[in-house]
């Protein structure tokens, strides 16, 4: 017991160094080394970064879920069953009886209704997830109601396919918070937002013990979770931004899992009998966005030229080998309608012709914001080198992930190299962000990736995106998404480059760490050691 307490105290006191000096991880504690400087909040109504959403997924239960046992199948979470009206406008959820929050209080339909209402009213970045269903600050309390202690009713005002709506409730939006606890910590009408950024009021498999920005996150298991107590008592996610340090800590046994190792490091660990490398295709989209408020970048020929000035294959076959595959469309492989069509290759001669036709025969100077960590920093340097071959001189602005995300959301960049992860497992999640933007004004209600690139999406594209979301025939819907991808390949301000291959290096005694297509279907509760 003293050994375990000492370990946790060391973790909470500060970051691990590249030199392994502490005891091996306790048997009941999973220690993960990864970069976590993207987190801005752990409130499920606000968390909208990769690490934060993964943590929220393991702390809060949701109305609907893609469970760890089968991350490809949509099932009920807090909801045991549901009925959809004939017109697809009313969704009635029957909640599972005898569910409790980590406080011991019963989970009721009133909590679920409050959680959905709060999600809309706070109007934080992820609010559009269910805001697109016609739910607003003014109507959400009438549209989302608790019929009785175990019955939740949600009315919508759009013609979305019911399968899409149910998947929306498997996203962050479906997270259920404990109303009483949240309101006890409300300040100045914030519905507990400031408190929930660093605390939890949940019913999921783990509770949040502490989040120390740029240092660590500590979770403690909840024995009363509806699917049973997790296989591990404690999870510690340690901020270790340097892949080399992650590798040293993994090899010495000071961490159980390393999440950000480079291609060379993974190869070198293949023959280590104490280490297991697990690989799985991820659903993130790694891309360059060209801000359309810059007239040069709004020129279609310039956009085409820049797509021919990226060495996709060169990167994928060198420092990104076994970690990324070339993928140039907005739907990742694994999603309905995804196409494998990569027409762009590094072609400096073609790019020069296009730039000359656009009126920039000598290129131009431009700045590009990007993460200051690997591998995005390496990708940015490669792009800088190849674009320079046609006279486009890029000034790289390297910042922490959270700073890059803040600047992207504020449209405060010329070019930016970032990644996007789907919010739920339906093609609409990416189509609605890359291929939709009806209001390009600064005070727009919805601010998808297209808005963040200042791209006023052509109405024809917006309409096709709408129709795809409404289509109930799966075959027709799939064809629509294929069409959308082809259109954006030819004409859009996005230079989409890669889809990741998630590589998780773990100690051989670690079992059942589940990572699906994205961070939102990554689970800790089944882990054993």
N, C-alpha and C positions, 0 to 999 in steps of 0.2 A: 504493500500500500504506500509506504514512504517513497518507493521508487517511482510509482505512478504520479504521486503528487509533485515530486521534484521535477518530473518530466513536463507536466502541464505548466508548472510555475515558470520553467525555463522558456517554454514556447510563448507564454503570454508576456514574458518580460522583454522579449525582443526577437529580431530575426535570426535565423540560422546563418552561420557564416559558411564559407566554402570549406572550412576545416572541421572535420568531424571530431567533437570533443565530448559529446554527451553520451548517455546510456542508450542502448538499443530501444526501439519503441516498445512500449508495454503491449502485452498480448491483447488487451481489450481496447486498444487505441489505434486507429488508422491515421497515419500521417502522410499527407499529400504535399509534394513540393510543386509549385507552379507559380506563374505570374498572376497576381491578383490586383494590380494597381488600376484596373478598369472600374472597380466598384465605386458607385456613387451613393447607393442606398440599398438597404435590404428590406424595405417596405414593399410588399408584393404589388402595391398600386403605383410604385415608382421605379423599382428595380428594372433596368432595361439594358444591362450590360451582360456580357457573357458569363463572367464568374458569378455576379449577383443573381442572375436568373437560375443558374445551376444550384446555388445554395437555397434560394427560395423554393425550388422544386423539391428539395429534400427536407424542408422545414414545414411547408404548408401543404395540406391536402386540398384537392380541387373537386369541383363538381364532376368533371369528366377526366379520364386519365389514359395515358399509354403506360401501362404498368411495367415494372422491371421484368416481370415474368415473360412478357411478350410486348416489346416496344413497338410492334407494328399494328397492334389491335386496339381500337378505341373501346374503352369500357367505362362503366360508372366508377366514380371515385367516392366522394361524399354522397352522391346520388346513387340510389339502388336501382331505380327504374325511371322511365320518362315517357311521356306521351306528347306527340306533336299533332296539332290540329290539322284538319284537312287542307286548310289554306297555307299552312306552314308559318303562321304568324304567332301562335301561342305554344310555348313549351312549358309543360308541367312536370316538375321533378319531384319524385318521392325520395326523401332522404333515408339513409340507413338508420335504423333505430339503435339506441345505446352507444352512439359515438360520443366521445368526450374530447375536450381540449386538454392541452398539457396542464392547465390549471386544475383540472378535475371537473370543470363545469360541463354540462351536456351541450352538444352541438345541435343547434336548432335551425329551422328554416329562417327564423328572424336574423340569425347570424349570417346565413348565406345571402339573404336579401340585402342586409346592411353592407356586406362586403362588395357586392356588385354595384350598389348605389354609390358607395364610397369611391370605388374605382372610377366611376364616371364623373362624380362631383369634383374630385381632386384635380382632374384634368392634367395629370402628369403625362410624360411621353407615351406610355403604353395605353393610355385611355382610349385611343382610336380602335383598339382591338374589338371592343364591343360598342364603342360609339358609332361605328359604321352600321350597326343594326338599327339605328334610329333612336338610340338612347341618349338623352341630353340631361344637363343639370336641371332643367325645368320639368322634364317629364319622367325621370327615372324612378321616382318614388311611387308613381302611379303605374308604371310599366313593369316594375319588379316588386313583387309582394310575397309575403308569407301568408299562405291561405290557412294553414294550421301549423302546429309545431314541427311537423315533418313534411310539409308540402310547400314547395317553392314554385311560383309561377312567373314566367318571363314573357312579356309581349314584345314583339318587334314590329317595325313598320316598313321593312324592306323585303324584297322577294328573293332572299338567298336560299340556296339549296339547304334543306335541313341537315344534311351531312356536314356541310361547312359550318353551320351555326353550332352544332354540337362540338366540333373541333375547336371553335373559338372558346368554348367553355372549358377546354382542356388546356388552354394557355394560362398565362399569369392571371388573366381576368377571372378565372374560375377559382382562384385561391380564396379560402374561407378564413377570415380573421374573427377573433372573439370580440363581439361588439362591446360588452361590458368593460373588458380590460382596455380596449383601445380608447373608449370614451373617457375612461378614468385618467388617461394621459393626454387628453386633448388640450391644446393651448391656442388661444386666439382663433378658434374655429378651424384648426388644421386637421381635425378628425384623427388626431394621434399620429400624424405623419412624421413630425420631428422625432418622436419617441420610437416609432417603429423602424426608423432607419437603422437603429442599432440594437433593437430588442425584437422579440417575437411574441405573438399571441396566436398560437397555432395548434393544429391537431395532427400534424404530420409526424413522421418517424423520428425527427430530431428537433430539439429546441436550440435556439441561438444562445450561447453562453457569452461570447464576446467577439466583436470585430474590431481589430486594431488596424486602421488603414495603413497599407503598405507593410504590414507585419504578419498578421495571422487572423484566422477565423477559427473559433472553437465551437463545436456542436456537441450536445449531449443527447443520448438516445431517450426516447419516450416509450416506456414499457407498455403503456396503454394504447398504442397505435392500433387501429382497427385490423390491420393485417398481422398483428403480433409484434413483439419486441424486435428491434433490429439485431442483426448478428454481431454487431460491434457496439461497444458502449459509448465510444467517443470518437469524433472525427476532428482532426486538426489540419487545416489547410494553411501551409506556411508560404509566405511570399518569398520566393527565390527566383529573381528575374534572370540570373545567369544560368544557361543550360549546363555549363561546365560544373558549377556548384551543385546543381541538381544531380548530376551524374555521380559526383564524389559522395554526396549524402546517401544516394541510393545504394551504391556499392558498399559503403561502410555499414549500412543498415540503420542509419539515423533517420531515414524516411522510408516509407513502404512503397510509395508510388511517385514517379516523376512524370510530369505531363508535357514538358516542353523541350525534350531533347532533340538535338540536331540529327541529320541523316548519318553523319560519320559516327556520332556517339552511339546511335542505335545499332549500327553495324558492329561496332566494337564490343557491344554488350551481348551480341547474339550467342557467343560461346561461353558466357558466364552461367554456370549451372544454378547460381543463386538468383538469377534474373530471368523473368519471362517478358517477352515483348508481344503485346496484343495489338493488332491493327484492325481498323474498321473504317469504312468510308463515312466521312462526316458530311454535313449539309451546309456548312458555311460557304459563303461566296466572297472571294478575295478579289478586290477590284479597285480601279482608279475612277474617281468621279471628277468630271470637268465642269466647273462652275459656269453656268450659262449666262451669268451676269457679266462675264468677260467676253467681249465681242469676238475675240480671236478663237476662243474655245467653243463659241456658239456656231462657228462656221462648220457645216457638215463635212467639207473636205479636210479641214484640220482634224476633226474627230476621226475620220477614216485614216488619215496619215498617222495619227498617234496610235491607232490600233495596229498599224504595221510597224511600229517602232518599239515593240516589246518582244523580248526574246523568250517567249513562252516555253518552248521546248528546251532551250539551253538551261533555263533555271530548273525546270522539272527534272532534267537529267543530271543535274550537278548538286547544288546545295539544298535543293528541295526533293531530291530523290527519295522515294518511299514515304514521303510526307505529303505530297500534293500531286494531283493530276491536272493536266490542262483541261479547263472547262470554261467556255466563253459565253454561256447563256445564263439567264437569271434563275432558272429552275435547276437545282442540283439533281444529279442522278439519284434515283430512289424515290422521287416525287412523281405523282401522276402527271403525264404530259412532258416530262423532261426529255430533251433531245441532246444527242451527242453530235454536235456540229461545231467544229472549230476551224473556221475558214481563214483565220488570221495567223500569219507567220511573220517572223522578222524579215522585212523586205524594205531596206533603206532606199533603194532606187525608186520603188513605187511611192514611198512616202514623200520623197523629194518632189516628184511630179505633182502629187496632190497638194503639197504646200505651195508650190509655185502657182498652181491654178487658183489657190485660195488667196494669193497675193502676198505670200510670205516665203519667197525663194531662199532667203537667208535664215529662215527660222525666226525665233524670238526668245525672249527671256521670260521665265515663269517660275513661281514658287510652288512647292508641293509639301503639304503637311503630312506627316506619317508618324507611326509609333517609333519610339527610340529603342525598341527591343527586336530581337531576332524572332522569326525570320523576316518580318515586314521591313526592318531596316535594311536587310540584305536585298530584298526585292526592290526597294526604293533606289538603292545604289545601282542595281542592274538597269532599271528603267532610266535612270539619269544618264548612264553611259550610252545606252542604245539610242535614246532620243537625241543626244548630242551629235550623233552621226549625221543627222539631218538638220542640224543647226538649232534645235530646241534646247536651250540651256536652262536646266532646272536647278533652282536653289532649294535644297532639302531642308525643311524645318522639322526637326525631330523633337517630339514631345512625348510625355506619358500617354498611355491609352486614354485615360479619362479626359485629358486636355484635348486630344484629337477628337474625341466624341463630342465634347462641348463645342468645339469650333465647327464641327460638321453640322450640328444641330442649329447653330447660329448662322450658317452659310458664310462663315468667316474663313474663307480660303479661296485660292484659285484652282489648284489641283489638290486632291487628297487621296492617299493610299490607305484603305481601311478594309475591314471585313464586315459582312452582314450575316447574321444567323437567323433562320426562320423562327417565328414565334410559336408555331404549331405545325403539325404535320398535314398540311393541305396546300396545294399550289397557290391558293389565293393569297397566302401570307407573303410570298415574294412578288406575285403579280401586282398586288395592291400597293406595294412600296416602290418597285422599279418602273411599273407601267401605268401609274395613275397619279395625276395631280391636276385637279380642276381649278384650284385656287392658288395662284403663285404669289399672292400678296404676302407681305411680311407678317400680317396678323391672321394668316389662314388657320382655320380650325384644325385641319389635318395637315401633318407635316411629314409625309413619307420620304423615302430616299430621293425620289424625283424632285420633291420640293426642296430638299436640302441641297440639291444640285442646281437649284433655280431653273428647273426645266418645266416649262409650261407644256405638259404632255398634249399632243394633238387630240382633238375630241374623238376622232375615229378610234384611237388607241384606248382612250378612257371608256368609250362605249363597249368595245370588245372585252375589256376587263370586267365591266359590269355584267355583260351577258354570260361570261364564263362562270361568274360567281352564282348566277341564278340558275344555270342549266342543271337539271336533275338527271339527265341521261349521261352516264359516265363516259361513254365513247365520244359523244359530241363535245363534252366538256374538255376532254383530253385534247381533241383536235384544236379547240380554241386556244388552249395554252401553247400548243406547238406553233400556231400562227403568230401569237404574241411574241414568242421568243425570236422567231425569224425576223419580224419587223424591227425589234430592238437591236438585233445583230447588225442590221443595215444602217439604222438611224437612231442613235441615242448618245447621250453624253457619258456613257459608262464603258470603260475598257475592262471587261470582266476577264479574269486571268485563270483562276485556279479553284478547284474544289479540294479540300483537305482529305488526307488519309490519316485519321487519328491514330497515333502511336502512343500507347500507354506502356511504360516500362515499370514493372512491379516486382517486388520480392516474390520468390517462388512460393512462399507460404501464404500469400494473399489470394483468396478465392472469391469469385462472384462479384467483382467490381463490374457494374453494368454501365456501359456507355453506348448510347444509340446513335442515331443520325446527328443529333445535336445536343447541346448542353442541357436542354430542357427535358431530355429523356436519359439523363445520366443519374444513376442511383447509387447511394452508399448503403442502404438498409440491408442488403443481402450479403455484405462483405463479412467474411470470417477469416481468421488467421490461425 
